[in-house]
């Protein structure tokens, strides 16, 4: 090979290495870009589901309100359920009067005491919890020492009791002496929207029924076995089933209704929302008093292995 040709071979080798390096860099960039595009598409899909869910929730609440408003107030159902299909999702809707829950602002001490005892508290502790709840919601007298506030100060708390009705059930965590575990157990069964001293025994959970004065396990089990067959229009028969347990019991609803919305998208994503609406016959057909969303990601959207609980 002529000597003049040798540098050309070296140049060609250098060019080949450079080309291979550029191709490797382009491949890496292409991989990064593909990941970016995939993540962007995923984010857009998730955001699209969220946007659609907002419309689905509004539609579900309006349909539930329409069902309640379609009948006179005196014969309005205290609970119900329906399903619908919108877009790429199946939607299950349940609604129930807030009278099925214990109202923290209206329930008497006896009902509150029975409730915490039903949740597992010692009778003496249950009575103390009831007293502190009443102390939290009671406006202190202007001409007397605020004994309830003194208890909070003596316990080293940096805040006094509200001295007014509960604004939110979450305030139970602030009430003096209530263990967080007990509050956690109580949350699914209490409300601040019912406005009633009693509870609707046709819709109430067993934990709420057990709170009724003079309720026994035997009487409650018998009532639970029988109430499924009771007509909701036959209130006297339902109350008669309770026998002596009449105090704190009703078959009437409240103006406030809790609407639970479960949205199941075709891609596996699920969204659960809950709203409390008020139908009070004023200018607006209904008002939203409370709204809570609880998003559950589909398996393919969860970090890690994607295993679902």
Helices and strands as residue ranges (DSSP letters): G 3-5, H 6-69, G 73-75, E 79-86, E 89-97, G 98-100, E 102-103, H 109-118, H 123-137, H 147-154, G 169-174, H 180-186, G 187-189, E 190-191, E 199-200, H 206-209, H 217-227, H 235-241, E 249-250, E 256-265, E 270-278, E 287-296, G 299-301
